[in-house]
Amino acid sequence: MQVTFFGATREVTGSCFLVEAGGRRILVDCGLIQGSPRHERHNRDRFPFDPGAVDAVVLTHAHLDHSGRLPLLIKRGFSGRVFTHRASVDLARIMLEDAGYLQEKDAEWENRKRARKGLRPVEPLYSRWEAQVSARRFHGLDYGDPVEIAPGITLTLADAGHILGSAIALLDLADGSRRRRVVFSGDLGHRGTPILRDPERVAEADLVVMESTYGDRQHRPWPQTWAEMGSIVAEAREAGGNVLIPTFAVDRTQMLLYMFNRYFDEWGLGHWRLFLDSPMAIKATRVYARYSQLYDDEAAAFERAHGDLFDLPNLQLCEHTEESMAINRVRAGAVVIAGSGMCTGGRIKHHLKHNLWRRETRIIVPGFQAAGTPGRALVDGARYLRLWGEAVRVQASVHTVGGLSAHADQQGLLDWYAGFGNRPPVAVVHGEPVAQQALLQQLHEAFDARAEAVDFGQSLALG
Ligand code: ZN
C-alpha cells in the first residue's frame, strides 16, 4: 500500500495523488497546473501512470486545480467513475465546461499564430464537448456515507468547509488482513467562513496528506475583515470611482454577495450599482442557492428570515458580453465582481484596462494569487500591468483583503491536525516552499509529528 505524489508538490496547483492497495489504483484529484504559461505547458505532459489502469477517481472539490485535468484523464484512457460530493458534481460540471471552452479559445488563438509561422496546429487540451461528456462519469455522494469505490477500498467524505461540496477524503484500504487509513485534507476552509460549516476533524489515520497554502500565515479575525471591507467601500465612494473585485466564480463570489446582503445598509451599498459579471459565477450562485442544507447555522437562519442569500435589489447579473461591455461606460459608482480570480483571463481584464490607470479606482483582491499571475503582480505593487500587449499604468489603489481567503491559516491547519488522536505522519502538499517549511516546523514543535514536504514522483508506503 502506498501513495505517490504526482502534483501540488511544493506548489499550490495540479493536485494529483495515486493510491495503490491490494492491486487497485485510486487517483485522488486530477487538477490543472495553473500559473505562468511556461508552467501551464506541463498540463500537456503524459500522465506518469497509465490512466487506463486507474480503477476510480476521488475528487475532493470542484476547483480546477483539483479537477481540471479530469477530462484529459478520460480522453487518455480512464474508464472508471469519479466519486465526489453531490454539490461538487454540479459545480465541477460548470467549471469543466468553462475550462473546455477556454482551452478551445486558447488553441484557436495559438493556432492563428502558428499558421503564420507555417507550424502545424495544436489541439486544445480538451474541448467543451469532452468536458461535458466527462461529467457523466461523476457519481455524487453525501458527507459521512462510506462507499466501497473499488474492492477493498472504502471512501468516506467529510466536510472540508472550503467551497460548497468540498470534502476531506478518508480512504480505508484493505490488503489481505492489513487495514490502513489515509486521509486527504483536500483544501481546508477558513473557520468562520460565511455560508459554510467549519472543516470536520478526523480522529485517526495512518497517513495524512495535508494542504499548506497558508502554512506560514494567520488570517485576521473575521470582524476586522468585514470592517475593512466596509471602510474600503466607503472610501471608494468618496474617491468617486469604481470598485473592481477579481474573484473566483465559485465561493468567493457567493460569500461576497451574501455579505453584501448582510451589510447592505451598513456599507451603504444602496448607493452603488452592483454587477456580477461572470456567467460561470452566476451559474455557481444558483448551485449555492440550491444546497441550503449544507449552510452553517448563521446562513441558514439568514435564509429563513430573508430568503435567498444572494438576492440583492441593485445587483445586475451580466450573462452576455454586451452587458459586460456596457459596464465600461460607467465611470463611477459601480462595484464589479468578475473573474478570473487571479486576473489571468476572463472579463476582469477588460475592467482592469478601463479602470487600472484611474486614481479613483479601488481594486479589492480577496483571494490567493499564485506566483506569475497578473493578480500577484498587482498585489506585489507592480507599476504597470501588461494587458493584450499594452502596458497599463497602475494608479488604482489595490487592497488585499487576506482574511477573505477560502483556505485555513496556520492555526486552522494545526487545529485540524490536532483532531488526529494518534498523531499520524503527515505529507505536506499544496503550498509554496516557504509556507510548507513554516507549517512543518509547527507540526514538529507542537505535536512531534513526523511531517515532510514531498517531491514529485515520491512514494510513501503505508506501513
Ligand atoms: Zn480549492
Residues whose N, C-alpha, C, O or C-beta is under 5 A from the ligand:
A	BS01	ZN	H63 D187
